[in-house]
Amino acid sequence: MNIAIIGSGSFGCALAKILSKKNNVKIWSFLQEEADIINNEHRCKFLEDLELNSNVIASTNYQKVIENSQIIVLVTPSRVVRETCKNIKDYVTDQEIVLLSKGMEDEKLLSEVIFEELGKNPSIISGPSHAEQIARDIPTFVMYSGNKNLKEVFETDNFHLTYTDDSIGMQLGATLKNIVSLGSGIVEGLGYESNTLSYFITEGLREINDIAVNMGAKSETIYGLAGLGDLLTTSLSMDSRNKRAGLLLAKGKSINEVRQEIGMTIEGLDSLKSGYNLVKKYNIDAKIIDNLYNIIYKLLEDIEAAMKGLLDPVFEEKTQGELEVRKIFKVSMIGTIAGSYVTNGIVTRNSEVRLIREGIVIYTGKIGTLKRGQEDVKEVKQGYECGLTIQNYNDIKEGDIIETFVMDL
């Protein structure tokens, strides 16, 4: 069978190792560097010890990866799932779509996003499955929904699948556990031990279940592998990026510093906004999610006081918009000019920016110049093109995403 994996991060490469034992695997990479490492060295940029079979072939071209495939596996960061579906839509025919990305788009399940863009209901695989351990052939047990024939394709001696018909519960368990894992890192980083951590995880599980049941999920799913199992793995293991992020936040590091140090997507930071909105929507008693939201997105001076409910917000990050880099211009004495299209919101001359490449924050800084044509402008709105530079930074590439924001009192 021919399988296309969209995403060559740690999880995508770990899956490629599993699937290539019985199938031909092609994997799409955002960066040529990642594709070259896979093709020439048969390893993964993000997993040093992983050895890939020679029948795993990588490319930055969607069509080359997807053509003649029977299954398309999505393992991109949740924030780019919709954009990815738009990019692959022209090459999707009768393939089975399998979702392994964990997260939401605002209050919308990723399966809904995929259906909106591709007109297909995806099968879903989720559960306690750190890529680092899959890569080392550590026995791993997950849940799946949708096409029951997937078990035969994905299952190996060390990767086991159990079926459920509760795709809603699987997705919510996978998304919301990242929030609790983030908090567990903060709890541990503040010096609390297993007695406190056990209470925190148990209470977090209750909040996850309350949200999930309100959205039509089954409690048995949340208290199973796709919920409790995944929650324990992410909250207790140092393989978890979310837990490590929490530990760094407890040391007083800013969100930007944490993103840069972790170096890969921290789904808990994005999922926290979705979880907070769902708590308010369904009027759920959720002190953990409420407090974490105030800690992280209102940037309290005293993080320990916030964990105890003494909330004193200082600054609030306000997202302005998002741009897609479509053309790069190198100009002497100026540097790199990013010819960009504003896909959402606005960009202003005083905006701060995050440069995102394949879901990873590469750089955070400030806009240097902002132009429309030859004229300097104060702002550019959604649906318009512009050229911009980033202060003291020139490593901008076509396809990069630039998020703009301001910090307000």
Secondary structure, 3 states (H helix, E strand, C coil): CEEEEECCCHHHHHHHHHHCCCCEEEEECCCHHHHHHHHHHCEECCEEEEECCCCEEEECCHHHHHCCCCEEEECCCHHHHHHHHHHHHHHCCCCEEEECCCCEECCEEHHHHHHHHHCCCCEEEECCCCHHHHHCCCCEEEEEECCCCHHHHHCECCEEEEECCCHHHHHHHHHHHHHHHHHHHHHHHCCCCHHHHHHHHHHHHHHHHHHHHHCCCCHHHHCCHHHHHHHHHHHHCCCCHHHHHHHHHHCCCCHHHHHHHHCCCCHHHHHHHHHHHHHHHHCCCCHHHHHHHHHHHCCCCCHHHHHCCCCCCCCEEEEEEEEEEEEEEEECCCEEEEEEEEEEEEEECCCEEEEEECCEEEEEEEEEEEEECCEECCEEECCCEEEEEECCECCCCCCCEEEEEEEEC
